[in-house]
Amino acid sequence: KYGGAPAMMMVRALRVLCLLLSLTAGQAAADAPAKKYELVTDHLPSVEELLQTLEMESLLDTFYNSGFTETFYVLRMKETDLRMYAREWEMSDDQLEKLRAAIKELTVEREVIEVVEDPLVTARKELRYGKVVVERSTASFEYLRAHFSNKSLPIGSLPIRLASPTDACTIGDSEEIASTVAITLRGNCSFVDKAGNLSAAQVAGIIVVNNSSEMFQMAAGYATGAAGAAGTGNGQLEEDTSHIPTHLPVVMVKDSASNVLLQATGAMNLRVHFLPLDCTAGGGGCVPLLPEEKEVVVEVRRALALLAPCWRLVAAGCWLLAAGCWLLAAGCWLLAAHGPVRKVDSGYLDIGGSRDMEFLTGTWASLLPLGELRLVKAAPFDGCSPLENAEAARGAIVVTKRGGCAFGDKVVYSQAAGAAAVVVADMTGAAIQRIGASAEQARGITIPGLMVSKATGDELIGRLDDGFDVAVTLATQPGMAAEWLELATTEWPEEKNDAAIVFRQLKAKNAGSLERLAWLKAELKRRYPGPAAKKDEFYGIRKRHLGEFGFDGPFQYRVLIANCVSFRLGGSGGSTMPKRVAKVLALSPHHKLAPTCAVLELLSCAAAWKGQGNCRRKLPCVVTR
């Protein structure tokens, strides 16, 4: 009896749902912007040709006198307008039908696609001040955009080349600099002449290096006279501006940028990035507007720095799907290849593929050299006087220790010896920071200075003192300067339990750096000594006694262990030294026999290796109780 009721309710519900969907679709259609169309005029004949085709040449003057000088205007007439003009022009019905048919045939419309520019891009065009960031440079350089420059500076990096001739007052080799950012020096001709000649060479942008420590917005007139030399930039604007290449981005930088820019245009084939900055955004600083350019800000990440999380994503993708792994890996390589250029404030010493030795760059402007370079220990080691081993230092990276004189002095003396770079090893064990030089020294320094930690310094010096040939590549990974700065400025609480929380937070932030993690553990141990003090005392005894045999560093100690394992002890069974060394190293520092037994074991092996003892003798450190 009631079996049809549920079915009826369902039908009603479906009707209501359909009604709601119809109303929603109608509202969406009403809210959608109306499409715009425009008349296609590329194929239109002239009015004269149109009338000739229609055999109405006699009406040509009549059309012209009525304002129909272009066929476009004829096609835009409404039907009522057409009839009105037909009566005024005394056209026959046959002529009217021919004209109406021709209008219908020639009228072709296409949809107008409106491109709405990003408001941030629009605002970026109004920024006249910014920074020029050069690949592998330890500093960025201020610029001011010329008055006649294209407001739209390139987004992304471009190759950089030196104009030939350098003043760009004549047209030189255009093929070499086409589609690049051309570097030219101020002087000898007007800024517009330079821009015009480089425009003919089809460059993508122009950087004018000023001949003083000032910069100004270049005008379109001559600025090489007295006014220009004074840095005022009040050149006379020429009345005829038709020759000005306003399509090119043109900026000026100070003369302090010349060394890096000229080096970058050489054999290194580096790239440059224009970074317009907004200095009215508040916060007391100047910032980029575009999200992708905010990551280009000096002291921040470079494309290679983004690879670490990218490769972690690759690893996750590999577990999910083999094809996904390949796609993610390809994306990482594209990110590294086409990522924006960033100022380099840090990196790592690549020795045989190792990434454990981090460095921070000096604050002056310089370019990190490419390729593999030799390491040479400075003589004297503090680098505070002319190098005695200048011949060995030529073209190499000089390693010197911190202290004795200013950082700038060390770099100046190494540069005078022909060094390619300077590594300053910290001797205090503190968190490393970027090193600086005086303003006068910075103007003359062209090579980079790098600061490394005490652990890295000990490792490098140990290898060099042992006579090893050490070759290193300077790999860039900007952003670590801020992370080391956080370690240096961390306020540690008095209570050890509270310090453990701080330690865990810093450990999580620096999880990708073995060196910073080791420094953190050592810093925690130094600030909050506990049961580990006995272990430290044991290691101190070991180091002090081994020093008598010339083993005074972590590298020498590892060499000692590696050589000790090659000795075989006498007696039946032929037990090997690896077992004995393993037993010694496995002894807990809190074992009552650990200090004596471990030190005697290692001293015996050291004496044997140095030819001062016999590793086969029975050692007095055998555990008997």
C-alpha positions as CSV (number, residue, x, y, z in Angstrom):
1,K,0.0,0.0,0.0
2,Y,2.8,2.4,0.9
3,G,5.5,1.0,-1.3
4,G,5.5,4.0,-3.7
5,A,6.0,6.7,-1.1
6,P,9.9,6.4,-0.8
7,A,10.2,6.4,-4.6
8,M,8.1,9.6,-4.9
9,M,10.2,11.2,-2.2
10,M,13.4,10.3,-4.1
11,V,12.0,11.8,-7.3
12,R,11.1,15.0,-5.5
13,A,14.5,15.2,-4.0
14,L,16.1,14.8,-7.4
15,R,13.9,17.5,-8.9
16,V,15.0,19.9,-6.1
17,L,18.6,19.0,-6.7
18,C,18.3,19.6,-10.4
19,L,16.7,23.0,-9.7
20,L,19.5,24.0,-7.4
21,L,22.1,22.9,-9.9
22,S,20.3,24.9,-12.7
23,L,20.2,28.0,-10.5
24,T,23.8,27.7,-9.5
25,A,24.9,27.2,-13.1
26,G,22.8,30.2,-14.2
27,Q,24.3,32.4,-11.5
28,A,27.9,31.3,-12.5
29,A,27.1,32.1,-16.1
30,A,25.8,35.5,-15.0
31,D,28.8,36.2,-12.9
32,A,31.3,35.2,-15.6
33,P,32.8,38.1,-17.5
34,A,31.3,38.7,-20.9
35,K,33.6,37.7,-23.8
36,K,35.0,40.5,-26.0
37,Y,35.5,40.2,-29.7
38,E,37.5,42.3,-32.2
39,L,37.3,42.6,-36.0
40,V,40.1,40.9,-37.9
41,T,41.5,43.5,-40.3
42,D,44.5,41.7,-41.8
43,H,42.7,40.4,-44.8
44,L,40.6,43.5,-45.6
45,P,40.9,45.2,-49.0
46,S,41.0,49.0,-49.4
47,V,37.8,50.9,-49.9
48,E,38.8,51.5,-53.6
49,E,39.4,47.7,-54.1
50,L,36.1,46.9,-52.4
51,L,34.1,49.2,-54.6
52,Q,35.9,48.0,-57.8
53,T,34.9,44.4,-56.9
54,L,31.3,45.5,-56.4
55,E,31.4,47.5,-59.6
56,M,30.6,50.7,-57.7
57,E,33.7,52.8,-58.4
58,S,31.5,55.9,-59.0
59,L,30.7,55.9,-55.3
60,L,34.4,56.2,-54.1
61,D,34.3,60.0,-53.6
62,T,30.9,59.6,-51.8
63,F,32.4,57.1,-49.4
64,Y,35.4,59.3,-48.7
65,N,33.4,62.4,-48.2
66,S,31.2,60.5,-45.6
67,G,34.3,59.5,-43.7
68,F,34.6,55.9,-44.8
69,T,38.3,56.0,-45.8
70,E,39.0,52.5,-44.5
71,T,37.1,49.3,-45.1
72,F,37.1,48.7,-41.4
73,Y,34.6,51.6,-40.9
74,V,32.3,50.2,-43.6
75,L,32.2,46.8,-41.8
76,R,31.3,48.4,-38.5
77,M,28.0,50.0,-39.9
78,K,24.8,48.8,-38.3
79,E,21.9,47.7,-40.6
80,T,20.0,50.9,-39.9
81,D,23.1,53.0,-40.7
82,L,23.6,51.1,-43.9
83,R,20.0,51.7,-45.1
84,M,20.2,55.4,-44.2
85,Y,23.5,55.9,-46.1
86,A,22.1,53.9,-49.1
87,R,19.2,56.4,-49.4
88,E,21.6,59.4,-49.0
89,W,24.0,58.0,-51.6
90,E,21.1,57.1,-53.9
91,M,22.1,53.5,-54.2
92,S,19.9,51.0,-56.0
93,D,18.5,48.0,-54.2
94,D,20.9,45.8,-56.2
95,Q,23.9,47.8,-55.1
96,L,22.7,47.7,-51.4
97,E,22.4,43.9,-51.5
98,K,25.9,43.6,-53.0
99,L,27.3,45.8,-50.3
100,R,25.4,44.0,-47.6
101,A,26.7,40.6,-48.8
102,A,30.3,41.9,-49.0
103,I,30.1,43.2,-45.5
104,K,28.8,39.8,-44.2
105,E,31.6,38.0,-46.1
106,L,34.4,40.2,-44.9
107,T,33.3,40.4,-41.3
108,V,35.5,38.0,-39.3
109,E,35.8,38.4,-35.5
110,R,38.1,36.8,-33.0
111,E,37.9,36.7,-29.2
112,V,39.9,39.2,-27.3
113,I,42.2,37.5,-24.8
114,E,42.9,40.1,-22.1
115,V,46.3,39.5,-20.3
116,V,46.1,40.9,-16.8
117,E,49.6,41.7,-15.5
118,D,50.6,40.6,-12.0
119,P,50.3,43.7,-9.8
120,L,53.7,42.8,-8.3
121,V,55.3,42.8,-11.8
122,T,53.7,46.2,-12.4
123,A,55.1,47.6,-9.1
124,R,58.5,46.1,-9.9
125,K,58.7,48.2,-13.0
126,E,58.6,51.4,-10.9
127,L,61.7,50.4,-8.8
128,R,64.8,52.3,-9.9
129,Y,67.1,51.0,-7.2
130,G,68.3,47.4,-6.8
131,K,71.2,44.9,-6.7
132,V,73.3,43.2,-9.3
133,V,74.1,39.6,-8.2
134,V,76.9,37.8,-10.0
135,E,77.3,34.0,-9.9
136,R,80.0,32.8,-7.4
137,S,80.4,36.4,-6.1
138,T,80.8,36.9,-2.4
139,A,79.1,40.3,-2.6
140,S,76.3,42.0,-4.6
141,F,76.4,45.5,-6.0
142,E,74.0,48.4,-5.9
143,Y,72.6,49.9,-9.1
144,L,70.4,52.8,-10.3
145,R,68.3,52.4,-13.4
146,A,68.8,54.9,-16.2
147,H,66.1,57.4,-17.0
148,F,65.8,56.1,-20.6
149,S,66.0,52.4,-19.5
150,N,63.3,49.9,-20.1
151,K,61.4,49.7,-16.9
152,S,61.0,45.9,-17.2
153,L,64.3,44.5,-16.1
154,P,64.8,40.8,-16.9
155,I,63.5,38.2,-14.4
156,G,66.1,35.4,-14.0
157,S,69.8,35.2,-14.8
158,L,71.5,36.1,-18.0
159,P,75.1,35.5,-19.3
160,I,77.5,38.4,-18.8
161,R,80.1,39.6,-21.3
162,L,82.5,42.6,-21.6
163,A,81.8,45.1,-24.4
164,S,84.4,45.5,-27.1
165,P,85.7,48.1,-27.1
166,T,85.1,48.5,-23.3
167,D,83.7,52.0,-23.6
168,A,81.1,50.8,-26.3
169,C,81.6,54.1,-28.1
170,T,81.9,52.2,-31.4
171,I,80.3,49.0,-32.6
172,G,82.6,46.0,-32.1
173,D,82.1,42.3,-32.3
174,S,78.4,41.9,-32.0
175,E,78.2,38.1,-32.2
176,E,80.2,37.7,-29.0
177,I,77.8,39.8,-26.8
178,A,74.4,39.1,-28.5
179,S,71.7,38.1,-26.0
180,T,74.0,38.8,-23.0
181,V,74.3,41.5,-20.4
182,A,77.1,43.8,-21.7
183,I,79.5,45.4,-19.3
184,T,80.8,48.8,-20.4
185,L,82.9,51.5,-18.7
186,R,81.8,55.1,-18.3
187,G,83.5,57.8,-20.5
188,N,84.4,59.0,-24.0
189,C,80.8,59.2,-25.3
190,S,77.3,59.7,-24.2
191,F,75.3,57.0,-22.4
192,V,72.8,57.0,-25.2
193,D,75.6,56.4,-27.7
194,K,76.8,53.4,-25.7
195,A,73.2,52.1,-25.5
196,G,72.7,52.6,-29.2
197,N,75.8,50.7,-30.2
198,L,75.1,47.8,-27.9
199,S,71.5,47.8,-29.0
200,A,72.8,47.2,-32.6
201,A,74.7,44.3,-31.2
202,Q,71.4,42.9,-29.9
203,V,72.4,42.7,-26.2
204,A,69.8,41.8,-23.6
205,G,70.9,44.5,-21.0
206,I,73.7,47.0,-20.2
207,I,75.6,47.6,-17.0
208,V,77.6,50.8,-17.0
209,V,80.5,50.8,-14.5
210,N,81.1,54.3,-13.1
211,N,84.6,55.7,-12.6
212,S,83.9,56.8,-9.0
213,S,82.3,55.5,-5.8
214,E,79.0,57.1,-6.7
215,M,76.2,56.2,-9.0
216,F,73.3,58.2,-10.5
217,Q,70.3,57.8,-12.9
218,M,71.8,58.2,-16.3
219,A,70.1,60.8,-18.5
220,A,69.8,60.6,-22.3
221,G,72.4,63.4,-22.9
222,Y,76.1,63.7,-22.6
223,A,77.5,63.1,-19.2
224,T,81.2,62.8,-19.8
225,G,82.0,66.5,-19.2
226,A,82.5,68.4,-16.0
227,A,79.0,67.7,-14.7
228,G,79.3,64.1,-15.4
229,A,82.7,63.8,-13.8
230,A,81.3,65.4,-10.7
231,G,78.8,62.6,-10.5
232,T,75.7,64.8,-10.8
233,G,74.3,63.2,-13.9
234,N,72.8,66.4,-15.1
235,G,73.4,65.7,-18.8
236,Q,71.5,67.8,-21.3
237,L,68.5,65.9,-22.6
238,E,68.4,66.0,-26.3
239,E,65.2,67.2,-28.0
240,D,65.1,64.4,-30.5
241,T,64.6,61.2,-28.5
242,S,63.8,58.9,-31.4
243,H,67.3,57.4,-31.4
244,I,67.2,56.3,-27.7
245,P,67.0,52.5,-27.4
246,T,64.2,52.5,-24.7
247,H,63.7,48.8,-25.1
248,L,66.9,47.9,-23.3
249,P,67.4,47.7,-19.5
250,V,70.3,50.0,-18.6
251,V,71.8,50.4,-15.1
252,M,74.8,52.0,-13.5
253,V,77.0,50.5,-10.7
254,K,79.8,51.9,-8.6
255,D,83.5,51.4,-9.5
256,S,83.8,48.9,-6.6
257,A,82.0,46.4,-8.8
258,S,84.5,46.6,-11.6
259,N,86.9,43.8,-10.4
260,V,84.2,41.2,-10.0
261,L,82.4,42.1,-13.2
262,L,85.5,42.1,-15.3
263,Q,86.6,38.7,-13.8
264,A,83.1,37.3,-14.4
265,T,83.2,38.3,-18.1
266,G,86.4,36.3,-18.7
267,A,86.8,32.6,-19.1
268,M,84.5,31.8,-16.2
269,N,81.3,32.3,-18.3
270,L,79.2,33.4,-15.3
271,R,75.7,34.8,-15.1
272,V,74.2,37.9,-13.6
273,H,70.8,38.7,-12.0
274,F,69.0,42.1,-11.8
275,L,67.2,42.4,-8.5
276,P,65.0,45.5,-8.1
277,L,64.4,46.3,-4.4
278,D,61.5,48.1,-2.7
279,C,62.8,50.4,0.0
280,T,59.4,51.6,1.1
281,A,58.0,48.4,2.3
282,G,58.9,49.1,6.0
283,G,61.0,47.1,8.3
284,G,64.1,49.3,7.8
285,G,65.3,47.4,4.7
286,C,65.0,47.0,1.0
287,V,63.3,43.8,-0.3
288,P,62.3,42.3,-3.7
289,L,58.7,42.2,-4.6
290,L,58.4,38.9,-6.6
291,P,58.2,35.7,-4.5
292,E,60.8,34.0,-6.8
293,E,63.2,36.9,-6.3
294,K,62.9,37.0,-2.5
295,E,64.9,33.8,-2.5
296,V,67.6,35.6,-4.4
297,V,68.2,38.1,-1.6
298,V,71.8,38.1,-0.6
299,E,72.8,35.7,2.2
300,V,70.1,33.3,1.3
301,R,69.9,30.0,-0.6
302,R,71.2,29.2,-4.1
303,A,69.8,26.6,-6.4
304,L,72.3,24.0,-5.2
305,A,71.2,24.6,-1.6
306,L,67.7,23.5,-2.6
307,L,69.0,20.2,-3.8
308,A,69.2,18.7,-0.3
309,P,65.4,18.7,0.4
310,C,64.9,17.9,-3.3
311,W,67.0,14.7,-3.1
312,R,65.1,13.7,0.1
313,L,61.9,14.0,-2.0
314,V,63.6,11.8,-4.6
315,A,64.2,9.2,-2.0
316,A,60.6,9.2,-1.0
317,G,59.5,9.0,-4.6
318,C,61.7,6.0,-5.2
319,W,59.9,4.1,-2.5
320,L,56.6,4.9,-4.1
321,L,57.2,4.4,-7.8
322,A,60.3,3.9,-9.9
323,A,59.1,6.2,-12.6
324,G,58.4,8.9,-10.0
325,C,62.0,8.6,-8.9
326,W,63.3,9.4,-12.4
327,L,60.9,12.4,-12.7
328,L,61.8,13.8,-9.4
329,A,65.6,13.4,-10.1
330,A,65.2,15.2,-13.4
331,G,63.3,18.0,-11.6
332,C,66.2,18.4,-9.1
333,W,68.8,18.7,-11.9
334,L,66.6,21.3,-13.7
335,L,66.3,23.2,-10.4
336,A,70.1,23.3,-10.1
337,A,70.7,24.2,-13.7
338,H,68.1,27.0,-14.1
339,G,67.9,28.3,-10.5
340,P,68.5,32.0,-9.9
341,V,71.9,33.4,-9.2
342,R,72.6,34.1,-5.6
343,K,75.4,35.8,-3.7
344,V,77.7,33.2,-2.1
345,D,78.4,33.6,1.6
346,S,79.3,30.0,2.3
347,G,80.1,26.6,0.8
348,Y,82.3,23.5,1.5
349,L,85.7,22.3,0.6
350,D,85.2,19.4,-1.7
351,I,88.1,16.9,-1.2
352,G,87.4,13.7,-2.9
353,G,83.6,14.2,-2.8
354,S,83.5,15.0,0.9
355,R,81.1,17.7,2.0
356,D,82.0,17.8,5.7
357,M,84.4,20.8,5.6
358,E,82.3,24.0,5.6
359,F,83.6,27.5,4.9
360,L,82.3,31.1,5.1
361,T,83.4,33.7,2.6
362,G,84.9,37.1,3.3
363,T,82.6,40.1,3.1
364,W,84.5,41.9,0.4
365,A,83.7,41.4,-3.3
366,S,85.5,38.6,-5.0
367,L,84.8,35.5,-7.2
368,L,85.3,31.9,-6.0
369,P,87.7,30.2,-8.4
370,L,86.5,27.3,-10.4
371,G,88.2,23.9,-10.7
372,E,90.5,21.9,-8.5
373,L,93.3,23.8,-6.7
374,R,96.2,22.9,-4.5
375,L,96.4,23.6,-0.8
376,V,99.6,25.2,0.5
377,K,100.4,26.0,4.1
378,A,101.5,29.6,4.6
379,A,105.0,30.3,5.7
380,P,104.9,31.9,8.2
381,F,101.8,30.0,9.3
382,D,100.0,33.1,10.6
383,G,100.4,34.8,7.1
384,C,101.2,38.2,8.8
385,S,104.2,38.9,6.6
386,P,105.3,38.4,3.0
387,L,105.1,34.6,2.3
388,E,108.4,32.8,2.2
389,N,107.0,30.1,0.0
390,A,105.5,32.5,-2.6
391,E,106.5,30.2,-5.5
392,A,104.5,27.3,-4.0
393,A,101.6,29.6,-3.2
394,R,101.2,30.9,-6.7
395,G,97.9,29.7,-8.1
396,A,97.1,27.7,-5.0
397,I,94.8,28.1,-2.0
398,V,96.9,29.3,1.0
399,V,96.0,27.9,4.4
400,T,96.9,30.2,7.4
401,K,95.8,30.3,11.0
402,R,93.8,32.9,12.7
403,G,95.5,35.5,14.9
404,G,98.7,37.6,14.8
405,C,97.2,40.3,12.5
406,A,94.0,41.4,10.7
407,F,92.3,39.1,8.2
408,G,92.8,41.7,5.5
409,D,96.6,41.6,6.1
410,K,96.7,37.8,5.6
411,V,94.8,38.1,2.3
412,V,96.9,41.0,1.0
413,Y,100.1,39.0,1.6
414,S,98.8,35.9,0.0
415,Q,97.4,37.8,-3.0
416,A,100.8,39.4,-3.4
417,A,102.3,35.9,-3.7
418,G,99.8,35.1,-6.5
419,A,97.5,32.9,-4.4
420,A,94.0,32.1,-5.8
421,A,92.3,32.2,-2.4
422,V,93.1,32.2,1.3
423,V,91.7,29.8,4.0
424,V,91.9,31.1,7.5
425,A,91.7,28.3,10.1
426,D,90.0,29.2,13.4
427,M,92.1,28.2,16.4
428,T,89.6,28.9,19.2
429,G,87.0,26.3,18.6
430,A,84.3,29.0,18.5
431,A,81.5,29.1,15.9
432,I,83.0,30.5,12.7
433,Q,81.9,33.9,11.2
434,R,82.5,35.7,8.0
435,I,85.8,37.6,8.0
436,G,86.3,41.2,6.8
437,A,88.9,43.7,5.7
438,S,89.3,47.4,6.0
439,A,87.6,49.6,3.3
440,E,91.0,50.5,1.9
441,Q,92.2,46.9,1.7
442,A,88.8,45.7,0.3
443,R,89.3,48.0,-2.7
444,G,92.5,46.3,-3.7
445,I,91.6,42.7,-2.8
446,T,90.5,40.5,-5.7
447,I,90.8,37.0,-4.3
448,P,88.4,35.4,-1.8
449,G,89.1,34.7,1.9
450,L,87.5,31.8,3.6
451,M,87.1,31.0,7.3
452,V,87.0,27.3,8.4
453,S,86.4,25.8,11.8
454,K,89.2,24.5,14.1
455,A,88.3,20.9,13.3
456,T,88.6,21.5,9.6
457,G,91.8,23.6,10.1
458,D,93.4,20.8,12.1
459,E,92.4,18.3,9.4
460,L,93.9,20.3,6.6
461,I,97.1,21.2,8.4
462,G,97.5,17.6,9.5
463,R,97.4,16.4,5.9
464,L,99.8,19.1,4.7
465,D,102.3,18.5,7.6
466,D,102.3,14.8,6.8
467,G,103.4,15.6,3.2
468,F,100.1,14.7,1.5
469,D,99.2,16.6,-1.7
470,V,95.8,18.0,-1.0
471,A,93.6,19.3,-3.9
472,V,90.3,21.0,-3.2
473,T,87.3,22.4,-5.1
474,L,85.3,25.3,-3.7
475,A,81.7,24.2,-3.9
476,T,79.1,26.9,-3.2
477,Q,76.2,26.4,-0.8
478,P,75.0,29.9,0.3
479,G,73.0,30.2,3.5
480,M,75.3,28.5,6.0
481,A,76.6,31.9,7.3
482,A,73.2,32.6,8.9
483,E,73.2,29.1,10.5
484,W,76.7,29.5,12.0
485,L,75.7,33.0,13.2
486,E,72.7,31.4,15.1
487,L,75.1,29.0,16.8
488,A,77.4,31.8,17.7
489,T,74.7,34.0,19.2
490,T,72.7,31.3,21.0
491,E,72.1,32.1,24.7
492,W,72.6,28.9,26.6
493,P,70.5,28.5,29.9
494,E,72.2,27.8,33.2
495,E,70.4,24.6,33.9
496,K,71.6,21.5,31.9
497,N,68.0,20.2,31.4
498,D,67.0,23.5,29.8
499,A,70.2,23.4,27.7
500,A,69.2,20.0,26.4
501,I,66.0,21.5,24.9
502,V,68.1,24.2,23.2
503,F,70.5,21.5,22.0
504,R,67.7,19.4,20.5
505,Q,66.3,22.5,18.7
506,L,69.7,23.4,17.2
507,K,70.4,19.8,16.3
508,A,67.2,19.6,14.3
509,K,68.0,22.8,12.4
510,N,71.5,21.6,11.6
511,A,70.7,18.0,10.9
512,G,72.2,18.2,7.4
513,S,75.6,19.3,8.6
514,L,78.0,16.8,10.2
515,E,80.4,19.6,11.1
516,R,77.9,21.8,12.9
517,L,76.5,18.8,14.7
518,A,79.9,17.9,16.0
519,W,80.5,21.5,17.0
520,L,77.2,21.5,18.9
521,K,78.1,18.3,20.8
522,A,81.5,19.7,21.7
523,E,79.9,23.1,22.8
524,L,77.4,21.3,25.0
525,K,80.1,19.2,26.6
526,R,82.3,22.3,27.2
527,R,79.5,24.3,28.8
528,Y,78.1,21.5,30.9
529,P,80.9,19.1,32.0
530,G,79.7,15.9,33.6
531,P,80.6,12.3,33.7
532,A,82.2,12.8,30.3
533,A,85.0,14.8,31.9
534,K,86.8,11.5,32.8
535,K,86.6,10.5,29.1
536,D,88.0,13.8,28.1
537,E,90.9,13.3,30.5
538,F,91.6,9.9,29.0
539,Y,91.7,11.4,25.5
540,G,94.0,14.2,26.8
541,I,96.4,11.6,28.2
542,R,96.4,9.7,24.9
543,K,97.1,12.8,22.9
544,R,99.8,14.1,25.2
545,H,101.7,10.8,25.2
546,L,101.3,10.2,21.5
547,G,102.6,13.7,20.9
548,E,106.0,12.5,22.0
549,F,106.0,10.3,18.8
550,G,104.8,13.1,16.5
551,F,101.2,12.2,16.5
552,D,99.6,15.5,17.6
553,G,96.4,15.7,15.5
554,P,93.3,13.8,14.6
555,F,94.6,13.0,11.1
556,Q,97.9,11.7,12.4
557,Y,96.0,9.6,14.9
558,R,94.0,7.9,12.2
559,V,97.2,7.3,10.2
560,L,98.6,5.7,13.3
561,I,95.7,3.3,13.7
562,A,95.7,2.5,9.9
563,N,99.4,1.5,10.1
564,C,99.1,-0.3,13.4
565,V,96.6,-2.7,12.0
566,S,99.2,-3.9,9.5
567,F,101.5,-5.4,12.3
568,R,101.1,-9.0,13.2
569,L,102.0,-10.2,16.7
570,G,104.2,-13.3,17.2
571,G,103.1,-16.5,18.9
572,S,100.9,-19.4,17.9
573,G,97.7,-18.6,16.2
574,G,99.1,-15.3,14.7
575,S,96.6,-13.0,16.4
576,T,96.5,-9.6,14.7
577,M,96.8,-6.1,15.9
578,P,93.3,-5.1,14.6
579,K,91.9,-7.2,17.4
580,R,94.1,-5.6,20.0
581,V,93.4,-2.1,18.8
582,A,89.6,-2.9,18.6
583,K,89.8,-4.1,22.2
584,V,91.6,-0.9,23.4
585,L,89.2,1.4,21.5
586,A,86.2,-0.6,22.9
587,L,87.3,-0.1,26.5
588,S,84.9,2.2,28.3
589,P,86.7,5.4,29.5
590,H,85.1,4.7,32.9
591,H,86.9,1.3,33.2
592,K,89.5,1.4,35.9
593,L,92.1,0.0,33.6
594,A,91.1,2.1,30.5
595,P,93.6,5.0,30.7
596,T,96.7,2.9,31.5
597,C,95.9,0.0,29.2
598,A,94.8,2.1,26.2
599,V,97.7,4.5,26.4
600,L,100.3,1.8,26.8
601,E,98.7,-0.2,23.9
602,L,98.9,2.8,21.6
603,L,102.3,3.9,22.7
604,S,103.7,0.5,22.0
605,C,102.3,0.5,18.5
606,A,103.5,4.0,17.9
607,A,107.0,3.1,19.1
608,A,107.0,0.1,16.8
609,W,105.9,2.1,13.8
610,K,108.5,4.8,14.4
611,G,111.2,2.1,14.9
612,Q,111.6,2.9,18.5
613,G,110.3,-0.3,20.0
614,N,109.1,-3.8,19.3
615,C,105.4,-4.3,18.7
616,R,105.9,-8.1,19.3
617,R,106.9,-7.7,23.0
618,K,104.4,-8.7,25.6
619,L,102.4,-5.7,26.7
620,P,102.0,-4.9,30.4
621,C,98.4,-3.9,29.9
622,V,96.9,-7.3,29.6
623,V,93.7,-7.4,31.8
624,T,94.3,-9.9,34.6
625,R,91.7,-8.8,37.1
